[in-house]
Amino acid sequence: MNWKKYLFFTLPAVIFLPATAWIIGYLFAAHRPVTKPDQTVQTFMVNHFKNIINGRKNTIIKHPHLNKNFPGPFFLNVYCQGKSVFSCQEEATPLQKAIQKCTAKINGVEFGDGCRIRVDLTLAQTRMIDFPLINGLLFLPGIEGLAAQSPDGERAYLLPDEMFQHNWLREGKNPLKFIKQLKVGVDLETMTQELANRLQKPVIDIYRVKLLSLVDSVEEKGKVKEVLRANTKSAPPVNKNNIYQAAIRGGDYMLNSIVPNRRKKYDCAGIGCRRKNFFRTDKGQFLYQYNIITDKLAYQSRRYYNLPRHAGTTYALANLYRLTGLKRFKEGASKAISYLKFMASGKCKGDGFRCVANGNRATLGSSALALVAIAEYRLATDDKTYDELGRDLADFLVFMQRKDGSFRHIYHVKQQKPDEDEILLYYSGEASFALAKSYKAWNKKIYLQTAEKGVDWLTGPGVQPLPFHFAFGEEHWTCQAARELWPQVKKEKYLDFCLKFAKYIKRQQWDPGESAFPDFTGIYGFTPFIPPHINGAGSRSESNVSVYELALLHGKNVEALKAQIKLALSSIIRHQRRDENCWLCPDKDQARGAVPATPVDLTTRIDTVQHTTSGLIRAWKALYK
């Protein structure tokens, strides 16, 4: 497909459809909600039922808002180990009567320890207009409920938590079949069918349901938190302690994801798990993709495993040890490096070098990030165990560089020669960063010279083509390499390039108040109709911390960059799973420290935890140490 055809189809999808949805939504689909109860009643609604399940005496209150009629049901759910074990739905006409009916139903029911209370109160119900594709954009995923009405006026409801548990918020329409990852809206067809099944009658109308959603707090006993998309609406403040604790949680999640032995079985779901509902894989791998809600993993094996992301996660553990001194991170990094050493013990080698390969095709990124991890481990521990492998990998990167400073990205193991044509994202920056670290680890001048040539090319000839006059590529590894070269290389052009990159990505960052959704704040994205990926808040924070440090070394003012970093950190801390926002987690110990893909997709990949954790701990050091 040529670029003209790509633009012809893409522009309507990302501009016309959202604009049309906004106009139609504003004119025909806007909610007209009633006023929600005040804080006193909100606290009472949750704590009343919390006291009941904990066997404590209730305090009955009188309040005018309890005598008010609301335009739909009051919903109560008790969550234990991620599952709703008790539910109650009563019409809130008035609210006090609904609470009394649910009280009568829950009295005498026994619950285990650690159960959570969630209540949802209907504030508005708005009929959805029949407009294909646009309907999915008008629905606010993870925020609104959905109702279906039968010809006799009976209604059935779906609450946001149910949609998360069934993964219905991830499967929107794909307007452009040639861009598989582009999904707009939600899977309304499946949800409508589920509602029809509950009614056991035909569906004549679908309604969006605006809710006041509340959950009891475990961090602040007796307090009640408003819910926003399977998370609390209020985010923890960005301060030295919260950043550090979030980084440690991320590190512990990575440690818990290391496969201890080849015999252990893991429950899995999705492609690769059709014949069996479990898998086994190599000792020393990281569990790659975990669903926080279903407590299941995506299938992986030696053949189906992402080595660059394994290496990047290993680097994050070594970096954590270097900056915190916590011994468990050193031990985890060593286990993960051992797996890289195993994967570099095959036929991927040449005259004076070795490389990491999974099969007959070695990517530059696998060896580059493996080298980043080993060099960081050496600098953090002074342990020489992996020196020989580290130097062999560094020599491979030197071999893969062209005379102009650019890198070849693929090495064919059988033919023992590099591919001169294929170019992949990130790899040149990763290789330059790895070599800059290698110089500091082993003091070999060729590594410094090769890294400098790499960054010279990335900030010079590599961005000369016309598209780069208007935009940047993904340069977060480039700017980390530029910082790592200091003080041996102090070129002003590196700082100039990276400050421009930081300014460019700032335009993509959601500022407070810029979106109707507070949980977008701090993440990098470009439209409210496609939930932004949280991974970028981590990788771009790693880059921005490097730019921040480099600018300080050059004596530049960096207050704006500091604010940009802290805003991204706020999004990471908000979305990272901890006990407070984990009432849907079947296994809180496994989920703790996980960072979901987006606010509506609660699967977490190991590289998302890697980037966000590295961004957190490096920012903690740069901003507070």
Buried (B, 14 or more C-beta within 10 A) or exposed (E): EEEEEEEEBBEBBBEEBBEBBBEBBEEEBEBEBBEBBEEEBBBBBBBBBBBBBEEEEEEEEEBEBBEBEBBBBBBBBBBBBBEBBBBBBBBBBBBBBBBEBBBEBBEEEEBEEEBBBBBBBBBBBBEBBEBEBBBBBBBBBBBBBBBBBBEEEEBBBBBBBBBBBBBBBBBBBBBBEEEEEBBBBBBBEBBBEBBBEBBEBEBEBBBBBBBBBBBBBBEEEEEBBEBBBBBBBEBBEBEEEBBBBBBBBBBBBBBBBBBEEEEEEBEBBBEBBEEEEEBBBBBBBBBBBBBBBBBBBBBBEBEBBBBBBBBBBBBBBBBBBBBBEBEBBBBBBBBBBBBBBBBBEBEBBBEEBBBBBBEEBBBBBBBBBBBBBBBBBBBBBEEEBBBEBBBBBBBBBBBBBEEEBBBBBBBBBEEEEBBEEEEEEBBBBBBBBBBBBBBBBBEBEEBBBBBBBBBBBBBEEBBEEEEEEEEBBBBBBBBBBBBBBBEBBEBEEBBEBBBBBBBEBBEEBBEEEEBEBBBBBBBBBEEBBBBBBBBBBBBBBBBBBBBBBBBBEBEEEBEEBBEBBBBBBBBBBBBBBBBBBBBBBBEBEBBBBBBBBBBBBBBBBBBBBBBBBBBBBBBBBBBEE
